[in-house]
């Protein structure tokens, strides 16, 4: 009897570790890229020593660092608020007397749930206006934290674009020997090349910036597309758009009343016009195929 209990405890610990692993990995990558780009700004750039006191003056270095840490601060701040903001139905008075079209019963949570709400088996709870479960953050994207999720993607994209531009000089250095098998493998697979630790670190982070930029760009522009259409990820494949309130209406309901400026800083208040339970609709929800769990 003792062995199954011990195995169960071990499995629970492994499961919890795996849930937090993506967050730890993302944190390490963000700090590593920031440190590497800071090193490039302060030490390496520009390539020619005679330009260090002209084109790359102290003023330019200061501006680059300010821009860089502005993006870094927004990434970490938005990510922190995203993780701290609950989007579940826990502690929310749903008010069964107000049930209307689109409400369903969740047999796992044993409660009626409003439209656009669905159960997440990873979070083990129903989530208001659930978009999807983000494996990179280990939490669902829902009604209250969508703004922080989108802002985090925006600054990650701009930050990675900046890092790719800064690391262009790293690619130039590697390719100075010409387009050879060694230089190509060093760019594509630095971890298998017999190179110095310094060359490996720069090549690895430069490759990570390029791949991360492409991946984040895909997520960002997909969610901007959904935001402008008034849809969630679970609804995007449907030809029906019952929650589409027009361009400005969708922006207000997705990012809040100060949608035009709230993305600059997560501390800028931008109250959402709804409550995550009742939604303004432009057509009937009765035949909505996306209400399935």
N, C-alpha and C positions, 0 to 999 in steps of 0.2 A: 504493500500500500504506500510505503514511503517513496518508492522510485517514481511512480506517476506524479505524485505531488511535487517532488524535486524537479522532474522534467517539465512540469507545467510552469513552475516558477522560473526556470531557466528560459523557457520559451517566451514567457511574458517579458523578461528583461531584454531578450534578443529583439522582440517585436518593438519595444519602446525605443531601443537603440536605433533600430532601422528607421523608425518614424522621425527621429531627430537628426539622422545622418545627413539628409539633403540640406537642412538648415545649416549644420556645421560646415558642410562642404561649400555651400554658397558664401558663407561668412569668410572662410579662409580664402576663397578665390577673390572676393571683393577687396579684402585687405591686401592680398598679394599684388593684385593689379594696381591698386592705389599706391602701394609702396614702390613698385617698379616704375610707374610713370613719374612719381615724385623724384626718384633717383635719376631718371632720364632728364627731367627738367633742371635739377640742381647740379648734376655732375657731367652728364654725357653731352647734352646738346649745347651748341651745335657741334657738328663733326670737326670743323676746322677750328683749331685753338685761337687763331687770330680774330675770330668773330665773337668770342665769348664776352668781350667787353664792349661790343658795338650792337650788333643785331640782337644778341641774347643778353641784354643788360639786366641789371637787378630789377628794374621796373617790370620788364617783360616776364621775368621769372616769378615775381610777386603776383602779377595778373594771372599767369598760368596756374599757380598754386591756389589762388582764390577761387578761380573757376572750377578747378579740380575738386577742391574740398567742399565747395557749394554743392556740386553734384553728389559727392560722397555722403555729405550730411543728409541730403534729401533721400537718397537711397536707403540709408540705415534708419532714418526717422520714419519714413513711410512704411518700411518693412516692420519696424517695431510696433507702430500703431495698427498695422494690418493684423499682426499676431495677437495684439491685446484686445482688439475689438471683436466682441461676440456677435455672430449673426444667427445664432440658433434661436429656437422658440423657447428655450429655457428662461423662465422669469418673465415671459411675455404673456399678457392677458389677451387671449385670442377672442374671447367674447362669442360664444357659440350662437347667441341670439342674432348676431350680425351675419351669419353664414349666408352666402348667396352662390352665384355661379362660380364654378371652378374649385370649390372646396372639396377636399377628399379626407378619408380617414386613414391614418397611418397606424397599422396594426403593431408596429414595433414600438413606437412612442405612446400608443394607445390614446390618441387624441385626433381631433379634426384639424386639418391644416389648410391654410388659405391658398389662393392661387399663386403659382410660381414657387411654392415651397415644396421641397422634396427631402427625403431621408438620405443621409450620407452614411454609408456603412463603415467608412473610415473614421469619421468623427463620432459615429454612433448617436446621432441626433438629427432631427429635422432642421433644415436651414432656410431662413426667409429669403425669398428671391434667389434661390441657389443657382449660381452660374456653373461652377465646377469645383472639384476638389483639387487644389494645387499641390502636386507632389513636391515641388521645390520648397514650399513653405510648410507643408504638412498640415494645411488648414483649408477649409472651404472659402471660396470667394462668394460673398452673399450681399445682402442689402446694405449693411452698414459699413463694410470695409472695401467695397468695390472702388471707391475713390482712391484709397491708399494703394490698392493693388495696381491700378492703372497708372498712378503717378510714379510708383516705384518702377514699373516697366519703362515709362518715359525717360526717367533719369538714368536707368541702367542702359538704355539704348544710346542716349546722348553721351554718357560716360564711356561706353565701349567704343563708340565712334571716335571720340577724342583719343582714347588709348590706342586705337588702330592707327590713327594719324601719327601719334607720337612714336609708335613702334615701327613706322615706315622706315626709319633710319636703321633699325635693327635688321629689317629685311635687306636693306641696301648693303649693310656690312657683310651679311651672310652671302649675298649674291655677288660680292666683289670678285670672288674667285671664278665667277662665270656660272652659267647654268650647267652644273655638273651633277653627277649622281649623288655626290657627297652633299652638295648644297641643297638639293631638292629633298633628300632624306632628312637633313638637319631641320628644314622648314616643316616638313610634314610629320616626321616621327623623331623628334629630338630625344625621346626617352630610350631609343635603342641605339643611338649613336655614341661612339666612344669620344666624347667631347668633355671639355672642362665643365665644372659645376656652374660657372658663371655663364658660359655659352648655352648650356642646357636650360638654365633658369630663364634667360632672356627669350630663347626660342620657344620654350614651352608656354610662357605667359603671352608672347606675341600670338602664337597659334590659338591659345584660349580666347584672346580678345576677338580674333576674327570669327571663330566659330560661335562664341557667345553673342557677338553682334548680329550675326545672321539669325540665330535662334530667337533672341529677344525681339528682333525686328518682326519676325513672323508672328509672334504672340501679340506684340503691341498693335500692329496694323490690323490684325484679325479682331482684336477687342475694340479698337476704334471703329471698325466697320460695324460691329454688333451694337456699340453704343449709339451710333448715328441712326441705326435701324430700330432701336428700342427693343432689342432682343438679348437673351442670354445665350450661352453656349448650347444649352439644352434645347433652345428654341430655333436656332439659326437655320436648320435644315427644313423647317416648315415654310410653306408658301404663305401661310397666314401670319399676320402681324397685328394681333388685337391690342397690343400695348404701344403701338407706334403713335406718338403724339406730335410728330413733326420734328424737325431738326432741333429747334430751341427747347421744345418740350422734353425731348429725349435727353438732351444735355443736362437740363435741370433735374430730371428725375434720376439720372445716373450719377452726377457729380455734386448736385446741390444747387442752391440758389446763386452762389458765387462761382459757378462753373468756369467763368472766364478768367479767374485769377487764383482759384484755390490750388491749382497744380504747382504754383510757384513755391509754396511752403505748406507743409501739412498742418501747421498751427493756424492757418487762416480759416476761420469758421465758415462753413458752407452747409447750412442745414438742408436736409433732404425734405422735399415737399410732402412725401408720403410717410406711411408708418410701416411699410413692408408687409402689411396684411391686406389692405384694400387698395386696389389699383384702378386708375381711370382707364377704361377700355374704349375702343372704337368699333368693336364688333363682338358678337356673341362668343362665349367661351365653351359652349356646350359640346361642340365637335372638335375641340382642341386636342390633337393627338399627343401633345407633349405633357399631358397631365399624368401620364403613367409613371409609376415609380421606377 
